[in-house]
């Protein structure tokens, strides 16, 4: 499988609603980061459907390499420099 595009090298804080279904962008090309906008169509990527247990703020991954997707794992994004944003991870 190809490597996803690094959408950003830091997470984004978003408020999510309890039990609402969200679709996390896995390709990194969505213009609605961190959520899917259909940019993956025609690729090997598919969005990740998820819900959360409570309404509150969450930090979601935008580097697309977190071990705890869709949530930021606190460290994966640190491996990507600013010049790698917008490009597939190598």
C-alpha positions in Angstrom: 0.0 0.0 0.0 1.3 3.5 -0.8 2.2 5.9 2.0 -0.3 8.6 2.8 0.4 12.2 2.3 1.5 14.1 5.4 -1.3 16.6 5.8 0.4 18.4 8.6 3.2 17.7 11.1 1.1 18.5 14.2 -2.4 17.4 15.4 -5.5 19.4 15.3 -7.8 20.0 18.2 -11.5 19.4 17.4 -14.7 19.0 19.4 -16.4 15.7 18.7 -19.9 14.7 19.7 -20.6 11.5 21.6 -21.8 8.6 19.3 -21.8 10.7 16.1 -20.1 8.9 13.2 -17.1 10.7 11.7 -14.9 9.7 8.8 -11.1 10.2 9.3 -9.1 10.9 6.2 -6.5 8.2 5.7 -5.0 9.4 2.4 -3.9 12.8 3.7 -5.3 14.7 0.6 -8.6 15.9 2.0 -9.1 19.6 2.0 -11.2 19.1 5.1 -8.5 17.7 7.4 -8.6 15.6 9.5 -11.9 14.5 8.0 -12.5 12.8 4.6 -13.8 14.8 1.7 -13.6 12.0 -0.9 -10.2 12.9 -2.2 -9.1 9.3 -1.8 -11.4 8.1 -4.7 -9.5 6.2 -7.3 -6.8 5.3 -4.8 -6.1 2.4 -2.5 -7.1 4.5 0.6 -10.5 4.4 2.3 -11.6 6.6 5.2 -11.8 5.3 8.8 -15.2 5.5 10.3 -15.2 6.2 14.1 -17.3 7.5 17.0 -16.2 8.7 20.4 -17.4 8.0 23.9 -18.1 11.5 25.1 -18.5 15.0 23.7 -15.3 16.9 24.2 -12.1 18.2 22.6 -9.8 15.6 21.0 -6.5 15.9 19.2 -6.7 14.2 15.8 -3.8 13.0 13.7 -2.9 14.9 10.5 0.5 13.2 9.8 -1.5 10.0 9.1 1.1 7.8 10.9 -0.3 7.8 14.5 -0.3 4.4 16.2 -3.7 5.4 17.7 -5.6 6.7 14.6 -7.7 8.8 14.4 -6.2 10.3 17.5 -2.7 11.7 17.8 -0.3 9.4 19.6 1.8 12.4 20.7 5.0 11.5 18.8 4.5 10.2 15.3 4.2 13.6 13.8 7.5 14.7 15.2 9.4 12.6 12.6 8.1 14.9 9.8 9.8 18.2 9.0 7.9 21.2 7.5 9.2 20.4 4.0 7.5 17.0 4.1 4.0 18.4 4.6 1.9 17.9 1.5 4.1 15.0 0.3 3.8 11.2 0.8 5.9 10.0 3.7 9.1 8.3 2.6 
